[in-house]
Amino acid sequence: MYLDCWLRPCRAIAYNASEMKLRNPENHSLPGHPAAGTLEFPEGFLWGVSTAAHQVEGGNDNNQWAAWEAAGRIRSGDTCGLACDWWRNAEQDFDLAQRMGINALRLSVEWSRVESEEDSWDLQALDRYKSALRSLHQRGIRPMVCLHHFTHPRWFEARGGFLGSNAIETFHRFAKRVVEELGELCEQWVTFNEPNVYGALGYVLGEFPPGRTGEIGAAVRVANAMARAHAQVYRTIHQLQANAQVGWAHNYVVFEAANHRSRLDRWTAALLSQLFNESFLAAVENGKLDFPLNLADGNVDEVKGTCDFVGLNVYSRFHVAFSAEKSAQLFADVFVPAHVPQGDSGVDKPYGEAYPEAIRAAVKRASRLGKPIYILENGVPDAQDRIRPWLIVNAARHLHSLIQEGHDIRGYFHWTLIDNFEWTEGWNLRFGLVALDPQTQQRTMRKSGELYSAIARANALSAAMIEQFCPPDETLRLTG
């Protein structure tokens, strides 16, 4: 397998000259050519990191994910434990982020801490979040707060989660209280993180709680309920905060037909993209859903236009082949070829193809909304830093070229700062710029952390970085 070291990672994007789609191959000032020199980003560009409460805080035992863990559903058999110990001492990592030159940090509020019992509010928990936000401001780091990052209280789950009859009103009440308490310390809000992932993995693939499988209609209804909840919260935040910016974090995946000559492979890949990438996104753009998303509870008129920015979480490309044996998965065989660049594997399957070019596809789709764009997650599980440096440099190169083309991209948030507890994989997958020993809580800066720090401090990619991570005989492919 190529990519056995990160000094020659760009073989992953080597193409024959006939396949390249450069507008002017003789122009050596094109983004991505090593001779182009330093690639500078706009003043005020955000170089951030993203986190999630359950994955970093430790001691969250009153949400549905803690119940999932207690039921033995974590593939690695790990337990979250202290996680990264942020509930007691997030500030140590805020200090680290400041030293790295990071100027933005996205975190989430753990609903089950704030409202452990319905309509019973924990003021100490709210004070802890206020303290964390103040600490970020003191270090010159802009906070962005997410209101739902996969977790919610057990009592909410017991009532059906977002399929419950009062789910939208219940989430709205929680979000309103949080914004009332924290609004003076935060201007940028993410209502939901990856509602499409939440629905697909919780109701179709059974990998997230509640662990249901094959219920595509339920997944669509969940996503639509979250979209309507997002719209209500969007309007309420603007009533409470005139200067607020509100969006959501949308996971975008490239689904590639395994055989482009196969009409069935192309159809299956397009169907998966429609179901996964367009749910929620189309609701915000148009207030309506196209087939087949409109077959289950498709009334989302009130969602149209309810965002001030689009957050994009972009990681992978998956290859798709039609399979008559997989009717429960829409006849789709989704896989990662062995020869493509990828990070560390999950316990029982690959995580996905590491594909920086997915950023280009995601940005072009999101640009149709006419709103500023933030890449709110991008990264790769890579304990040994085999390809993470390559990923960071090439993601940044795609961002630079997209900005030059006129796309309004305001920031890039890497996933993540510190190795954290990775949902169904536990401690098996390591996404951090900084390595963590969860037993001792010792932190060790990775080479990729040093690289990201250099980029953030300079607000630029240097010619040396480009030359190192993409040798002269290889060129960034700009598609679309």
Residue pairs with C-beta under 8 A, 6 or more apart in sequence:
1 338
1 339
2 8
2 11
2 12
2 339
2 341
3 9
3 11
3 12
3 341
3 342
3 386
3 387
3 390
4 386
5 386
6 385
6 386
6 387
6 388
6 389
6 390
6 469
7 468
8 471
9 341
9 387
9 389
9 390
9 469
10 390
10 394
10 469
10 470
10 471
10 474
11 474
12 340
12 341
12 354
12 387
12 390
13 356
13 357
13 394
13 470
13 474
13 476
13 477
14 474
15 477
17 25
19 477
20 475
20 477
21 477
21 478
21 479
22 30
22 475
22 477
22 478
23 30
23 478
24 30
28 35
28 36
29 36
30 36
31 39
31 397
31 400
31 401
31 404
31 476
31 478
32 397
32 401
32 466
32 470
32 475
32 476
32 478
33 475
33 476
34 463
34 466
34 467
34 470
34 471
34 472
35 463
36 463
36 466
37 463
38 458
38 460
38 461
38 462
38 463
39 396
39 397
39 400
39 460
39 461
39 466
40 459
40 460
41 399
41 400
41 403
41 459
41 460
42 403
43 459
44 410
45 410
45 411
45 412
45 459
46 103
46 104
46 142
46 374
46 410
46 411
46 412
46 413
47 101
47 102
47 103
47 104
47 411
47 412
47 452
47 455
47 456
47 459
48 102
48 103
48 104
48 105
48 106
48 142
48 144
48 411
48 412
48 413
48 414
49 97
49 102
49 104
49 105
49 106
49 413
49 414
49 415
49 416
49 417
49 433
50 105
50 106
50 376
50 377
50 413
50 414
50 415
50 416
51 86
51 105
51 106
51 107
51 108
51 416
51 417
51 420
52 107
52 108
52 146
52 149
52 150
52 151
52 193
52 420
53 60
53 107
53 108
53 109
53 110
53 113
53 149
53 151
54 60
54 63
54 65
54 80
54 83
54 110
54 149
54 150
54 151
54 421
55 80
55 83
55 84
55 416
55 420
55 421
55 422
55 423
56 83
56 84
56 86
56 90
56 107
56 418
56 420
56 421
57 83
57 84
57 86
57 87
57 90
57 110
58 80
58 81
58 82
58 83
58 84
58 85
58 86
58 87
58 88
59 82
59 83
59 87
60 66
60 80
60 83
60 110
60 112
60 113
60 151
62 112
62 113
62 116
62 153
62 154
63 110
63 111
63 112
63 151
63 152
63 153
63 154
63 157
64 151
64 152
64 153
64 154
64 156
64 157
64 161
64 209
64 210
65 150
65 151
65 209
65 423
66 80
66 154
67 154
67 157
67 209
68 74
68 208
68 209
68 211
69 79
69 80
73 209
73 211
73 424
74 424
74 425
74 426
75 346
75 347
75 348
75 424
75 425
75 426
75 428
76 347
76 425
76 426
76 427
76 428
77 426
78 421
78 426
78 427
78 428
79 426
80 421
80 426
81 438
82 438
82 441
83 420
83 421
83 438
84 90
84 93
84 418
84 419
84 420
84 436
84 438
84 441
85 441
86 93
86 132
87 128
90 132
90 135
91 132
91 135
93 417
93 418
93 434
93 443
94 105
94 132
94 135
94 136
94 139
94 141
95 139
96 417
96 434
96 443
97 105
97 139
97 141
97 417
98 139
98 140
98 141
99 453
100 433
100 449
100 452
100 453
100 456
100 457
101 453
101 456
101 457
102 141
102 417
102 452
102 453
102 456
103 140
103 141
103 142
103 456
104 141
104 142
104 143
104 144
104 411
104 413
105 136
105 141
105 142
105 143
105 144
105 417
106 143
106 144
106 145
106 146
106 190
106 376
106 413
107 132
107 143
107 144
107 145
107 146
108 145
108 146
108 147
108 148
108 149
108 190
108 193
109 129
109 145
109 146
109 147
109 178
109 182
110 125
110 151
111 147
111 148
111 151
111 152
111 153
111 156
111 174
112 151
112 152
112 153
112 154
113 122
113 125
114 121
114 122
114 125
114 126
114 129
114 174
114 177
114 178
115 121
115 122
115 153
115 174
115 177
116 122
116 153
117 153
117 155
118 153
118 155
118 156
118 170
119 173
121 177
126 178
126 181
126 182
129 178
129 181
129 182
130 181
130 182
130 185
133 143
133 145
133 182
133 185
133 186
134 185
136 142
136 143
137 143
137 185
142 188
143 185
143 186
143 188
144 186
144 188
144 189
144 190
144 376
144 413
145 178
145 182
145 186
145 188
145 189
145 190
146 189
146 190
146 191
146 192
146 193
146 249
147 174
147 175
147 178
147 189
147 190
147 191
147 192
147 233
148 171
148 191
148 192
148 193
148 226
149 193
150 193
150 194
150 197
150 198
150 208
150 423
152 161
152 171
156 164
156 167
156 170
157 209
157 210
159 166
159 167
159 170
160 167
161 167
161 210
161 222
162 171
162 222
162 225
162 226
162 229
163 218
163 221
163 222
163 225
164 170
167 225
167 229
168 225
168 228
168 229
168 232
171 229
171 233
172 229
172 232
172 233
172 236
175 191
175 233
175 236
175 237
176 233
176 236
176 240
179 189
179 236
179 237
179 240
179 241
179 244
180 240
183 240
183 241
183 244
187 241
187 243
187 244
187 245
188 244
188 245
188 246
188 247
188 309
189 237
189 244
189 245
189 246
189 247
190 246
190 247
190 248
190 249
190 311
190 376
191 229
191 230
191 233
191 234
191 246
191 247
191 248
192 198
192 226
192 229
192 230
192 248
192 249
193 248
193 249
193 313
194 249
194 250
194 251
194 313
195 222
195 223
195 226
195 227
195 230
195 248
195 279
195 280
196 223
196 250
196 251
196 276
196 277
196 279
196 280
197 208
197 251
198 208
198 222
198 223
198 226
199 218
199 219
199 220
199 222
199 223
199 226
199 279
200 219
200 276
201 207
201 208
202 208
202 209
202 210
202 211
202 212
202 219
202 222
203 210
203 212
203 213
203 215
203 216
203 218
203 219
203 222
204 212
204 213
204 214
204 215
204 216
204 219
204 329
205 213
205 329
206 212
206 213
207 424
208 423
208 424
212 218
213 328
214 328
214 329
216 275
216 296
216 330
217 295
217 296
218 296
220 275
220 279
220 293
220 295
220 296
220 297
221 296
221 297
223 279
223 280
224 279
224 283
224 289
224 296
224 297
224 298
224 299
224 300
225 297
226 280
227 280
227 283
227 284
227 300
227 303
228 300
228 302
228 303
230 248
230 280
230 284
230 303
230 306
231 302
231 303
231 306
233 246
234 246
234 306
234 307
235 306
237 244
237 246
238 244
238 246
244 308
245 308
245 309
246 306
246 307
246 308
246 309
247 307
247 308
247 309
247 310
247 311
247 371
247 374
248 280
248 284
248 307
248 310
248 311
249 311
249 312
249 313
249 376
249 377
250 280
250 281
250 310
250 311
250 312
250 313
250 366
251 276
251 313
251 314
251 315
251 377
252 277
252 312
252 313
252 314
252 358
252 361
252 362
252 365
252 366
253 273
253 276
253 277
253 315
253 316
253 317
253 318
253 352
253 358
254 316
254 317
254 318
254 355
254 357
254 358
254 361
255 269
255 270
255 272
255 273
255 276
255 317
255 318
255 320
255 334
256 269
256 317
256 318
256 319
256 320
257 265
257 266
257 268
257 269
257 319
257 320
257 321
258 265
258 319
258 320
258 321
258 333
258 335
259 265
259 321
260 266
262 321
262 322
264 322
265 320
265 321
265 322
267 322
268 320
268 321
268 322
268 330
268 331
268 332
269 320
269 332
271 292
271 330
271 332
272 320
272 330
272 332
272 334
274 290
274 292
274 293
275 292
275 293
275 330
277 365
278 289
278 290
278 293
279 289
279 293
281 365
281 366
281 369
282 288
282 289
282 290
282 293
283 289
283 300
283 303
283 304
284 303
284 304
284 305
284 306
284 307
284 369
285 304
285 368
285 369
286 304
287 300
287 301
287 302
287 303
287 304
287 305
288 294
288 298
288 300
288 301
288 304
289 298
289 300
307 369
307 371
308 371
308 372
309 371
309 372
309 373
309 374
309 410
310 366
310 369
310 371
310 372
310 373
310 374
311 373
311 374
311 375
311 376
312 359
312 362
312 363
312 366
312 373
312 374
312 375
312 376
312 377
313 375
313 376
313 377
313 378
313 415
314 358
314 359
314 362
314 375
314 377
314 378
315 352
315 354
315 355
315 358
315 377
315 378
315 379
315 380
315 415
316 351
316 352
316 353
316 354
316 355
316 358
317 340
317 352
317 353
317 355
317 357
317 358
318 334
318 335
318 336
318 352
318 353
319 334
319 335
319 336
319 337
319 353
320 332
320 333
320 334
320 335
321 332
321 333
321 335
322 331
322 332
322 333
323 331
323 332
323 333
324 331
326 332
326 333
335 350
336 342
336 350
336 351
336 352
336 353
337 353
340 353
340 354
340 355
341 353
341 354
341 355
341 387
341 390
342 350
342 351
342 352
342 353
342 354
342 380
342 387
343 351
343 354
343 380
343 381
343 382
343 386
343 387
343 388
343 429
344 351
344 381
344 382
344 383
344 428
344 429
344 430
345 351
346 424
346 425
346 428
346 429
347 425
347 428
351 380
351 381
351 429
354 380
354 387
354 391
356 391
356 394
356 395
356 397
356 398
357 398
357 477
357 479
359 375
359 378
359 395
359 398
359 399
359 402
360 398
360 401
360 402
360 478
360 479
360 480
361 480
363 373
363 402
363 407
363 409
364 407
364 480
366 373
367 373
367 407
367 408
371 408
372 408
372 409
372 410
373 407
373 408
373 409
373 410
374 409
374 410
374 411
374 412
374 413
375 395
375 399
375 409
375 411
375 412
375 413
376 413
377 413
377 414
377 415
378 391
378 395
378 412
378 413
378 414
378 415
379 388
379 391
379 414
379 415
379 416
379 431
380 387
380 388
380 391
380 431
381 422
381 425
381 429
381 430
381 431
382 388
382 430
382 431
382 448
383 430
383 435
385 446
385 447
385 448
388 433
388 446
388 448
389 447
389 448
389 451
389 469
390 469
392 414
392 448
392 451
392 452
392 455
393 451
393 461
393 465
393 466
393 468
393 469
393 470
394 469
394 470
394 476
395 412
396 412
396 455
396 461
397 461
397 466
397 470
397 476
398 476
399 409
399 412
400 461
401 476
401 478
402 409
403 409
414 433
414 452
415 431
416 431
416 432
416 433
417 432
417 433
417 434
418 432
418 433
418 434
418 436
418 443
419 427
419 430
419 431
419 432
419 434
419 435
419 436
419 438
420 431
420 432
420 436
421 427
421 438
422 428
422 429
422 430
422 431
427 438
432 446
432 449
433 445
433 446
433 448
433 449
433 452
434 443
434 444
434 445
434 446
434 449
435 443
435 444
435 445
435 446
436 442
436 443
436 444
437 444
451 465
454 462
454 465
455 461
455 465
470 476
